[in-house]
Amino acid sequence: MKMSPEMIKAQENMKPGVITAEGFLGEDDRNLVDIILQDEQEMAALKLDFDKVAQKLKKLLEVGEKGLGEPITYENFEIFVYEARGFLACPFEDGIFRKKVAVVKNLKNNESIMYSDLSIHLLEKHHFLQGKGSKFRLEPEKIKKVLFD
């Protein structure tokens, strides 16, 4: 699908070495619009709502922060939150986010995901789950298993 100038700029910002050393695309060579479109279709097929997922991720990160760098158990989740110094810019150029990372494990099935404040923003505002193979990629199937199984 044809990309707007804004999407072209965002995809340029996602390349390794621009905002982060690894970038946001992993080994995914599709254009940004196609990545987002496929993820939107997959989320819909799994009956996952971007806003509800974002709210759940925010809540778990918030709860995990109470562990002060140690894992904490909440409901059926083990949550570990850590923060590095500094900030990360959104590749869509609409915000700056703390380098805060959460690892959430579903204690019922031992599935886990890792995400950041920026990951939540990208999911909620841009429906961007990052490229296949990216360190912070949020696979829709994995989201469902961790958050809703």
Secondary structure, DSSP 8 states (H G I E B T S, - for coil): ----HHHHHHHHHTSTTTSSSS-S-TT--S-HHHHHHHHHHHHHHTT--HHHHHHHHHHHHHHHHTTTTS-EEETTEEEEEEEEEEEEE-TTSS-EEEEEEEEEEETTT--EEEEEHHHHHHHHHH-----TT-TT---HHHHHHHHH-
